[in-house]
């Protein structure tokens, strides 16, 4: 415990608190303690008198910032003539938050920076000043079909520039937390020294309403992630108006973050407030003024401000001076204040830091935009507004240059003091940023033994979920690549049979294990360790996906290819965290998503919200996802082996795999000869029964199809073939892009008779390939809500049980004869 510097004062405070407890009850005393613990005065954490010296050339940095502000506004305005738009106000508000970072804090090659999506024009403008982008490129902002710049940070669109997609709000802060944690994971496991890396996440105060934005705050504090800094631009406005019109977002966020265990640094007021903030009465008023009213002050006259904010206070300022101070003097617009806040954050230890920076949205863009509710939707400046902006920024733009239809881009020249200074600062910090670098580093091909074990089959019933887990466990023992596997599971490892990994791979915890496990005497005891390999995330699919994304892109972020597999209840994957899976595709992530306990009828007794009959359809919409629905253990092995080759081999591809596996134990056949191509491309004939009709089945449904094949042969003398469809969506993609005969037609070539498709999915999943079936087509599926019940009863309900399949085949054959 810290030394008590004033025991007498402490005793007096305790006596006062005890008096409150006796008079008003313990609830009131507890309330006061919480308020004291989670909020501080509505002033800067670092007062002007304690600010460190500024390490840069402020005059040059101000000119650089002016050029960047101008070019960001010009780029958006020039694009608006085509109706493309863009966001003016966000970067205008946050410009100094980025400029100070670029000049003094962001280390290329070791830091990760999550730029706020709507601020992308300013980041492009900075890259233009540094000579990384040209005028023609800026003119193609939001014109990607012509080879132009994407609207927001999209690594897939600019794979050498952007590192992280952030404009789907809430995902950036969540991923930033787990990226910081993954950095520690790599370090603690001895894979890479990340002790000097730092993660910066730039966010908007309105963005903090997204539940994902605050979902992992306690994790960051619990694991002591002092390698993480959130910078929240508190311009008090969201997209349509004030963030907290009737309260104060800064104090709310301070309370949330302090309560979660973060360091909080507030940078609210510019230097011109210093004389005013000596008044305790004014400080108290500022802490009570609703944000909606303060937004109004930012766009009001000095007399209005004097009357409503300073009433009864002695303010030795003219109305004009008062308007300037209250209207725009914010810490976020002053590089010294921003630097002091960043320096404070970097010096903090033991916990992550959030910097709450106050700004004016649309700052420098003129009275028609600054602090206006509609500024998020404003897509251009008029000629007069550009003239005013030029004068305000002090840029050398002649009047005649503004007489044309389009505002000019302005660059001081590659040999100018500004350009040389910016280049020097980036050299000192490791190079340009943002920048995404990939150095090809293929992983060795694993030994064939784990795959051959699955190819042999098993008379003992084995679920495909367990087949995958066994395969992963064996691959994690590989001497070359085993340590690169990253198992991720949201607190149901035992459900998926993964408890056997606990004592060997161990569960990652930066604290190690400070307790004796209750099952420590058992062979499969629960075991946590600092260098643990398993990321057992707790009940958070969103957090698990964030961990997966960090691991899946480690090949680029850290130059360390990792092989993540995230195993989850398939129902709680694509439909719950699908947005993150699209961000994963944008970030060019690689790895295996495993939708376990898949299918609408396979989860006995679980019912509506656990019965997945549609994730394969959702996955099929993602262009980077290769979605498979294997029926047998050897199919699982074949797909995983190919996935390792495609994602981690010499010609690595920016794709990821989704495998649905089932919890229905079934005997596993040996792998037939010559089926590997069919497994990977989507279909092969598993059982030749005579070819009078063709049953196409995926996943666990193949067992129903085989039973229907038997019934048709024994009871009706009808011989049908059973085909294993490993991927409906890959067959569809092939058919859509094939220049010759699609693979599905190649596979069925030389056969005749109707085709009946069956799966544990809604009919829309197999119906993806129906346009390329040149004969009568019938699909059976599990459309509707899931039901709790036995597998047999639920399958009868949906009409996918063997008897229903038999009837469907008979009807199709009879219809064909007619």
SVG drawing of the C-alpha trace seen along z (x, -y; Angstrom):
<svg xmlns="http://www.w3.org/2000/svg" viewBox="-46 -43 62 99">
<polyline fill="none" stroke="black" stroke-width="0.4" points="0.0,0.0 1.2,-3.5 2.5,-5.7 -0.1,-7.9 1.4,-11.4 -1.2,-13.1 -2.7,-10.7 -4.6,-13.4 -6.4,-14.4 -7.1,-10.7 -8.6,-10.3 -10.9,-13.3 -12.1,-12.0 -12.8,-8.5 -14.7,-10.1 -16.8,-12.1 -17.5,-9.0 -18.4,-7.1 -20.9,-9.9 -22.5,-9.5 -22.7,-5.8 -24.5,-6.2 -26.8,-8.9 -27.7,-7.8 -26.8,-4.1 -23.9,-2.1 -25.5,-2.5 -24.9,-6.3 -21.4,-5.9 -20.7,-3.3 -22.1,-5.7 -19.8,-8.5 -16.7,-6.3 -17.5,-5.1 -18.0,-8.7 -14.6,-9.6 -13.0,-6.6 -14.2,-7.0 -14.4,-10.7 -12.0,-13.6 -12.5,-17.4 -13.4,-18.5 -9.9,-19.8 -6.8,-18.6 -4.9,-15.8 -1.6,-17.5 -1.8,-21.2 0.1,-23.7 2.7,-24.2 3.6,-20.5 3.7,-20.0 7.0,-18.5 9.0,-20.5 7.9,-20.0 10.5,-18.0 9.8,-19.2 9.8,-22.3 6.3,-23.6 6.4,-26.2 7.2,-23.5 4.7,-21.1 1.9,-23.7 2.6,-24.3 2.6,-20.5 -0.7,-20.2 -2.1,-23.1 -1.1,-21.4 -2.7,-18.2 -5.9,-19.9 -6.2,-21.7 -5.5,-18.7 -7.9,-16.5 -10.7,-19.1 -9.7,-19.6 -9.7,-15.8 -13.2,-15.4 -14.5,-18.5 -13.0,-17.5 -14.6,-14.1 -18.0,-15.5 -18.5,-16.7 -19.1,-13.0 -21.4,-12.5 -18.7,-10.5 -18.6,-12.5 -16.3,-11.8 -16.1,-13.1 -14.7,-16.6 -15.3,-17.1 -13.7,-14.1 -10.1,-14.7 -10.5,-18.5 -11.4,-17.8 -8.6,-15.2 -5.8,-16.5 -3.4,-17.2 -4.1,-13.9 -2.5,-12.3 0.1,-14.8 1.7,-14.6 1.6,-10.8 3.2,-10.8 6.0,-13.2 6.8,-11.8 5.1,-8.5 4.1,-6.1 7.0,-3.6 6.8,-1.9 7.5,1.8 6.8,2.2 3.6,0.3 0.1,0.9 -2.1,-2.1 -5.9,-1.8 -6.9,-5.0 -10.4,-6.2 -12.2,-5.2 -13.8,-8.6 -10.4,-10.4 -8.9,-8.5 -8.7,-11.7 -6.3,-13.2 -4.1,-10.1 -4.0,-10.2 -3.1,-13.9 -0.2,-13.2 1.0,-10.4 0.7,-12.9 2.9,-15.4 5.5,-12.6 5.5,-11.8 3.9,-8.4 0.7,-9.3 0.4,-11.5 -2.2,-14.1 -3.7,-11.7 -4.1,-9.1 -5.8,-11.7 -8.1,-12.6 -9.2,-8.9 -10.4,-8.9 -13.4,-6.7 -12.9,-5.6 -11.6,-2.1 -12.8,-0.7 -10.3,-3.1 -7.5,-2.1 -8.1,-4.8 -8.0,-5.0 -10.7,-3.3 -13.0,-5.4 -11.8,-4.0 -8.9,-1.9 -9.2,1.3 -6.1,3.5 -7.6,5.7 -7.9,2.7 -4.5,1.2 -2.5,4.2 0.8,2.2 -0.7,-0.7 -3.5,0.0 -3.0,2.5 -6.4,2.6 -10.0,2.0 -11.8,-0.2 -14.8,-1.9 -17.2,0.7 -17.4,-1.1 -16.7,0.8 -14.6,3.5 -11.5,1.3 -11.3,0.8 -12.2,4.4 -9.5,5.7 -7.0,3.2 -7.3,4.7 -6.8,8.2 -4.0,7.1 -2.2,5.7 -2.9,8.9 -1.7,11.0 1.5,9.0 2.1,10.1 1.1,13.7 3.8,13.8 6.3,12.4 5.5,14.7 5.6,17.8 9.0,16.8 7.9,16.4 8.8,12.7 10.1,9.9 7.2,7.5 8.2,5.7 8.7,2.4 5.5,2.5 2.5,0.3 -1.0,0.3 -2.8,-2.9 -6.6,-3.0 -8.2,-6.3 -11.9,-6.4 -14.8,-8.8 -16.8,-9.5 -20.0,-8.4 -18.3,-5.2 -18.1,-4.3 -21.8,-3.5 -21.1,-0.4 -21.0,2.5 -17.9,3.9 -16.0,0.7 -16.1,1.4 -16.5,5.2 -12.9,5.9 -11.9,3.1 -11.7,5.3 -9.6,7.9 -7.1,5.1 -6.9,4.0 -6.9,7.5 -3.9,8.5 -2.1,5.2 -1.8,4.2 0.2,1.0 1.2,1.5 -2.3,0.1 -3.6,-3.4 -7.1,-4.5 -7.3,-8.1 -11.0,-9.1 -11.8,-12.3 -14.5,-13.9 -15.9,-16.4 -19.2,-15.8 -20.9,-15.0 -22.0,-11.8 -23.4,-11.5 -26.7,-13.4 -26.1,-15.5 -24.6,-15.6 -23.3,-12.3 -24.8,-13.1 -27.0,-16.1 -28.3,-16.0 -25.2,-14.8 -21.4,-14.8 -19.7,-12.1 -16.2,-12.8 -17.2,-12.2 -19.2,-9.1 -16.3,-7.6 -13.9,-8.5 -16.2,-6.6 -16.4,-3.6 -12.6,-3.4 -11.6,-4.1 -14.1,-1.6 -12.6,1.0 -9.1,0.4 -7.6,-1.9 -5.5,-4.9 -7.4,-8.0 -5.8,-11.1 -8.0,-14.1 -6.9,-16.7 -9.9,-19.1 -8.9,-22.8 -6.5,-24.8 -4.0,-27.3 -6.4,-30.2 -8.5,-28.6 -5.7,-28.7 -6.8,-32.1 -10.4,-31.0 -9.9,-27.6 -8.6,-29.2 -12.2,-29.6 -13.5,-26.6 -17.0,-27.8 -16.4,-27.8 -14.8,-24.4 -17.9,-23.1 -20.2,-24.7 -18.2,-23.1 -18.7,-19.7 -22.4,-20.3 -23.1,-21.8 -24.7,-19.3 -22.8,-18.5 -25.6,-19.7 -25.4,-23.1 -21.6,-23.2 -21.8,-22.4 -24.1,-25.4 -21.5,-27.6 -18.9,-26.5 -21.1,-28.1 -22.4,-31.1 -21.5,-34.8 -19.4,-36.0 -22.4,-37.8 -24.5,-34.6 -21.6,-32.7 -21.1,-35.3 -24.7,-35.4 -25.2,-31.6 -21.9,-30.2 -20.2,-33.0 -23.1,-34.7 -22.0,-36.2 -18.3,-35.5 -15.7,-38.2 -14.3,-37.5 -11.8,-40.0 -12.2,-39.1 -14.0,-40.9 -16.9,-39.1 -14.7,-38.5 -12.0,-37.0 -14.6,-34.9 -16.0,-33.6 -12.6,-32.5 -11.7,-30.8 -15.0,-29.0 -15.6,-28.4 -12.4,-26.7 -9.7,-26.6 -9.5,-22.8 -6.6,-20.7 -7.0,-18.6 -6.2,-21.6 -2.9,-22.3 0.1,-20.1 1.7,-20.8 -1.4,-19.6 -1.6,-16.5 2.0,-15.7 1.7,-16.1 -1.2,-13.6 0.6,-11.1 3.7,-11.3 1.7,-10.8 0.1,-7.7 3.4,-6.2 4.9,-6.8 2.0,-5.0 2.7,-1.4 0.7,1.6 -2.6,0.8 -3.8,-0.5 -4.5,-4.2 -7.3,-6.1 -6.8,-9.7 -10.0,-11.7 -9.3,-14.6 -11.8,-17.4 -12.0,-19.0 -14.5,-20.9 -15.9,-18.8 -15.1,-20.5 -12.4,-22.7 -10.9,-25.3 -13.5,-24.6 -15.5,-27.7 -18.6,-28.8 -20.9,-27.0 -19.4,-23.6 -17.7,-23.9 -19.8,-22.3 -22.9,-22.0 -25.2,-19.0 -25.1,-18.4 -21.3,-18.5 -20.9,-14.8 -23.0,-14.9 -21.2,-18.0 -19.2,-16.8 -17.6,-19.9 -16.5,-23.5 -17.5,-26.5 -14.9,-28.7 -15.5,-31.4 -15.0,-28.7 -11.7,-27.6 -10.5,-31.2 -11.4,-31.5 -9.6,-28.2 -6.5,-29.4 -6.4,-32.6 -6.9,-30.8 -4.2,-28.2 -1.8,-30.8 -1.2,-28.8 0.4,-30.3 -2.7,-29.8 -3.3,-32.7 -6.8,-33.9 -6.8,-32.9 -6.1,-29.3 -9.5,-29.3 -11.4,-30.8 -11.7,-27.5 -14.3,-24.7 -12.0,-22.6 -9.8,-23.6 -6.1,-22.9 -3.9,-20.5 -1.1,-22.3 2.4,-20.8 5.4,-22.8 7.7,-20.8 9.8,-17.7 12.9,-19.7 10.9,-22.1 11.6,-22.4 8.2,-20.9 8.8,-17.8 12.3,-17.3 11.1,-17.6 8.3,-15.1 10.6,-12.7 13.2,-13.0 10.6,-12.5 9.4,-9.3 13.0,-8.0 13.6,-8.5 10.5,-6.5 11.3,-3.6 9.8,-4.7 6.4,-5.6 3.1,-4.7 0.5,-3.4 2.3,-0.7 1.6,3.0 4.6,5.3 4.5,8.9 7.8,10.9 6.9,14.3 7.7,16.9 6.2,20.3 5.9,22.9 7.2,26.4 4.7,29.1 3.6,31.1 4.2,34.8 1.7,37.0 1.1,39.3 -1.7,37.2 -3.6,37.1 -3.1,40.8 -4.6,41.7 -7.8,40.1 -7.6,41.6 -7.7,45.1 -11.1,44.6 -12.5,46.0 -15.1,48.7 -15.5,46.9 -18.1,44.1 -16.3,40.7 -17.9,37.3 -16.2,35.0 -15.7,32.4 -13.6,34.9 -11.8,35.9 -10.7,32.3 -9.6,31.9 -7.5,35.0 -5.9,33.8 -5.2,30.4 -3.7,32.0 -1.4,34.1 -0.4,31.1 0.4,29.1 3.1,31.7 4.9,31.0 8.5,30.0 8.6,27.2 5.1,25.7 3.4,27.1 4.1,24.0 2.5,21.8 -0.9,23.3 -3.2,21.0 -6.2,22.8 -9.0,20.4 -12.3,21.3 -14.9,19.4 -15.2,21.4 -16.5,24.7 -13.3,26.6 -14.7,29.6 -17.8,29.6 -15.6,30.0 -13.3,32.6 -10.4,30.3 -9.7,30.9 -6.9,33.2 -4.9,30.1 -5.0,28.5 -2.1,30.2 0.1,30.3 -0.5,27.1 -1.8,25.2 -4.1,22.2 -2.5,18.8 -2.5,16.4 0.0,13.6 -0.3,14.3 0.4,18.0 -1.6,20.0 -1.8,18.6 -4.1,21.3 -4.3,25.0 -6.7,26.4 -9.6,28.4 -8.9,31.2 -5.1,31.1 -5.0,34.8 -6.6,35.8 -4.8,36.7 -6.6,33.9 -6.2,31.2 -7.0,27.5 -3.7,25.8 -2.9,22.1 0.6,20.9 2.4,17.7 3.6,19.5 0.3,21.3 -0.8,22.0 -4.6,22.1 -6.6,18.9 -9.6,19.9 -11.4,16.6 -14.4,17.0 -17.9,16.5 -17.2,14.0 -17.5,14.9 -16.6,11.3 -13.4,11.5 -12.6,14.9 -12.9,13.5 -10.7,10.5 -8.0,13.0 -8.4,15.0 -8.0,11.8 -4.8,10.8 -3.3,14.3 -4.6,14.7 -2.8,11.5 0.3,12.0 2.2,13.0 1.9,9.4 1.7,7.5 4.7,9.2 6.2,11.2 5.4,14.3 2.9,16.7 0.6,18.2 -2.1,20.9 -5.2,20.0 -8.2,22.3 -11.2,20.9 -13.8,23.6 -17.3,22.5 -20.9,23.4 -21.7,22.9 -24.9,21.0 -22.9,18.4 -20.4,17.7 -21.4,16.1 -24.8,14.8 -23.3,13.3 -19.9,12.1 -20.3,12.0 -19.2,8.3 -15.9,9.3 -15.5,12.1 -15.9,9.5 -13.3,7.4 -11.0,10.4 -11.4,10.8 -10.5,7.1 -7.5,7.6 -6.4,10.5 -6.5,12.9 -5.6,16.6 -6.7,19.5 -9.4,22.1 -12.9,21.2 -14.5,24.3 -18.3,24.3 -18.8,27.2 -22.0,28.8 -23.3,27.8 -26.6,28.5 -30.2,27.8 -31.1,31.3 -27.8,32.5 -28.0,30.6 -30.3,32.9 -32.6,31.1 -31.1,27.6 -33.7,25.9 -34.3,22.8 -31.3,20.6 -28.7,23.4 -29.8,25.1 -27.7,23.8 -29.2,24.4 -27.8,21.3 -24.2,20.5 -23.0,22.2 -25.2,19.7 -23.8,16.7 -20.3,17.9 -20.8,18.4 -21.3,14.6 -17.8,13.8 -15.4,13.8 -12.4,14.6 -14.0,17.6 -13.7,21.2 -16.6,22.9 -16.7,26.7 -19.2,29.1 -17.2,32.4 -19.0,35.7 -16.1,37.9 -12.9,37.6 -10.7,38.2 -12.5,35.2 -11.6,33.1 -8.0,34.1 -7.8,33.5 -9.3,30.0 -7.1,29.0 -3.9,30.2 -5.0,28.2 -5.7,25.2 -2.3,25.3 -0.8,25.4 -2.9,22.6 -2.5,20.3 1.0,21.1 2.8,22.6 5.2,20.9 2.3,19.2 0.3,18.2 -3.2,16.9 -5.2,14.3 -8.1,16.7 -9.5,18.4 -11.4,21.6 -14.8,22.3 -15.4,26.0 -18.7,27.2 -18.3,30.3 -20.8,32.3 -21.2,33.8 -22.9,37.0 -20.5,40.0 -20.6,42.2 -18.3,45.0 -15.7,43.4 -14.9,45.1 -11.5,45.3 -10.7,42.8 -11.5,44.2 -8.8,43.9 -8.9,41.0 -11.3,38.7 -8.9,35.9 -9.7,33.6 -13.4,34.1 -13.1,33.4 -11.3,30.1 -13.4,29.0 -16.7,29.8 -18.1,33.2 -17.3,36.9 -19.2,40.1 -19.0,41.9 -21.3,44.9 -22.2,46.3 -25.6,47.8 -26.8,48.0 -27.3,44.5 -31.1,44.4 -31.1,41.3 -28.4,39.3 -28.4,38.3 -26.1,35.3 -25.5,35.0 -23.2,32.9 -22.0,33.3 -23.9,35.6 -26.7,35.8 -24.7,38.4 -25.6,41.0 -29.3,40.4 -28.7,40.6 -26.9,43.9 -29.7,45.3 -32.2,44.1 -30.0,45.8 -30.4,49.1 -34.2,48.7 -34.6,47.9 -32.5,50.9 -34.1,53.4 -37.7,52.2 -38.1,50.8 -35.3,52.3 -34.1,48.9 -30.4,48.3 -29.2,44.8 -25.8,43.2 -24.7,41.2 -22.4,38.3 -20.6,36.5 -20.8,32.7 -18.0,31.2 -18.8,27.6 -21.9,26.3 -20.5,22.8 -17.2,23.8 -19.1,25.6 -21.1,22.5 -18.1,20.2 -16.4,22.6 -19.6,22.6 -19.8,18.9 -16.2,18.3 -15.5,21.4 -14.5,20.6 -15.2,24.2 -17.5,26.9 -18.2,26.3 -16.9,28.9 -20.3,30.0 -21.2,30.9 -17.9,32.6 -18.6,34.7 -22.1,35.8 -21.0,36.3 -22.1,39.7 -24.9,40.1 -28.6,39.7 -31.6,39.6 -32.9,37.0 -30.8,35.2 -32.0,34.9 -29.9,32.8 -30.1,33.2 -28.3,31.5 -28.8,30.4 -29.1,26.8 -31.9,24.8 -32.6,25.6 -31.0,22.4 -27.6,23.9 -27.7,26.7 -29.9,24.7 -26.8,22.6 -25.8,25.1 -29.2,25.8 -28.8,23.5 -26.0,25.8 -27.9,29.1 -29.2,30.1 -31.9,32.5 -34.8,32.6 -33.6,31.1 -35.1,31.6 -33.7,30.2 -34.5,31.2 -33.5,29.1 -34.2,27.8 -35.9,24.5 -37.5,22.8 -36.6,22.5 -34.8,25.3 -36.7,27.5 -35.7,29.3 -36.2,33.1 -34.4,36.3 -32.5,36.2 -34.9,38.7 -38.0,36.8 -36.7,33.5 -35.4,34.9 -38.9,36.4 -40.4,33.0 -38.2,31.3 -38.5,34.2 -34.8,35.1 -34.8,38.4 -34.1,41.6 -37.7,42.4 -38.5,38.9 -35.5,38.9 -36.7,42.3 -40.1,40.8 -38.5,37.8 -36.4,40.0 -39.4,42.2 -41.4,39.1 -38.6,37.6 -38.1,40.9 -41.8,41.3 -42.1,37.7 -39.2,38.3 -40.9,41.3 -44.0,39.3"/>
</svg>
